[in-house]
Amino acid sequence: ELERIPHPPRRIPLVGDVFGADVRRPVQDSMRYGRLLGPVFRRKFFSREIVFVWGGSLAADLADESRFAKHVGLGVANLRPVAGDGLFTAYNHEPNWQLAHDVLAPGFSREAMAGYHPMMLDVAERLTGRWDAEQSAGRAVDVPGDMTKLTLETIARTGFGHDFGSFERARPHPFVNAMVGTLTFAQRRNVVPGPLTPLLLRGAARRNEADMAYLNHTVDEVVRARRTTRGEGDLLDRMLETAHPVTGERLTAENVRRQVITFLVAGHETTSGALSFALHYLSRHPDVAARAREEVDRVWGDVDRPGYDQVARLRYVRRVLDESLRLWPTAPAFAREAREDTVLYDTHPMRRGAWALVLTTMLHRDPQVWGADAERFDPDRFDAKAVRARAAHTFKPFGTGARACIGRQFALHEATLVLGLLLRRYELRPDPGYRLRVAERLTLMPEGLRLHLDRRAPVA
Ligand code: HEM
C-alpha cells in the first residue's frame, strides 16, 4: 500500500533515508522533501517509516473524526516518560484522558478566560517594565527569551498561583532549561532507532533523566505549596479538588503531577514561539504594524489597562497572529491514525491503526489552498470573507477533533493582549542583518531574534 507514495531518491538498505538528513531541524528537512515529493510522501529512518501528509484535501480527510483519531507517536510518545497519561500524551483509550478533559475543560471557558485576564495583564506589565529599561539603555531585546519569560509566568500565575520570578533573573529559569532539554531529547529519539538509543544517546539520556527529575521536583513544590494555602479556583484547584460531574471520580496524585508538567510546558512554549514569530513579521512589515497599531489605538482609546472585551475586539491584531501561525505553526505537526480499515481520500488504503503525520507547516503553504503566493506574509488572508471562501480543515495550528488544543482560547487571548500592549507602546525596528532562522525542539522558535525599540508618544 505504501508503494505508490514517493520517498527521497537516495534510499539506502537497512538505514533508509538518513543520507543528508538534518537531525537538528527535522521539520524544515521534511518541508524540503515535501516540496520535492508532493502532498503525500514517506521518509524512513532505519526500520521506521513515516508517512507525511500536507495536501489540503488529504489533510481535510484525516480530520474526519468518524474514521481517524489522534495518534500518540513520535515526539508525543517520546514525552510519555515525563508526561505519562497527562492530557497531551494520553492514549485515546486511557480513562484519565476523558476524566481530566471533563474536569479541566471549565478552566478554559469564556468566564475562566475573563478571570485570568487581569493576571495576564499584570504579567504583561512586568514585560513592558523590562522592555522600557532595555529601551532607555539603548539595548535590543531578546524576543524569544523574553516571550518565554512572559508565557511561563502567565501560565504559572493563572493556572497554579505560582511565580517563577523569570523577570528578576538574567538567565532562563532552570525549569525552562530542563524543559528544552527534554523536548530536544524527545525530538532526537525520533531519528534514532530504539535499540541504538543506549549507544548513540547515552550521555543525552543521562542528562534527560536529570532534566525529568528537575521537572518533577519543580512540580512537586508547586503542588506542595498549594496544599498549605488556598487557591482561587485555578487549574490546580480543579486538578486537586474537583470531582467528575457525573462519575464523582478524582485525579490521582500521580496523574496531577503529569497534568501540572503538561500544562506548564504545553501552556507556554508554543505561545512564546507564536508571539516571537508575530513580532518578527510585524518588525518586517511596517504597513501591517501601522494598521494593527491604529486598531489598538481606536479600540482601546486612552485606556492603559484594556478590559477583556477590548482584547477580543482586536480583529486585525488577531489576523496578524493567525498569519504568523500559518507560516510557522509552533506545534508543527500532529499525527492521525485510522480507527478502522479505510481509504484515505479514496486513494490510499490504510489498515486500522495505521497512521500519518500531518505536516502543518506545509499544509499551511499548500498553493491549492493558499494560492501561488502562499509564502508571503499577508494577514488579510484571515479576513472574514477570505476565511469563508476557503476549504474547511486547512488551517490547523491547534490540531483537530476531540484531541485538539484545550488551551487555544487561552493562547489567543494572551498573545493578542500582549501584541496589543507592545504595539501601543513601541515601534519595532528589526536588526538589518537578521535573517529568520528557525530552531526546532519539537516546537518551533525564531532563533537569535532581537529587536530594537522606540517608545511611542502616549496616546492623547
Ligand atoms: C494540544 C498547539 C497553546 C495545552 C495541542 C495540539 C496542538 C497544540 C497542535 C494537538 C496535538 C496533537 O494532536 O497531538 C498549540 C499551540 C499553542 C498552544 C500552537 C499556542 C499558540 C496551549 C496552551 C495550553 C495548551 C496555552 C494550556 C494552557 C494543550 C493540551 C493539549 C494541547 C493540554 C492536549 C489536549 C488533549 O489531547 O486533550 N496544542 N497549543 N496549549 N494543548 Fe496546545
Residues whose N, C-alpha, C, O or C-beta is under 5 A from the ligand:
A	BS01	HEM	K70 L87 F88 F263 A266 G267 T270 T271 A274 T330 A331 F334 A335 P397 F398 G399 A402 R403 A404 C405 I406 G407 F410 A411
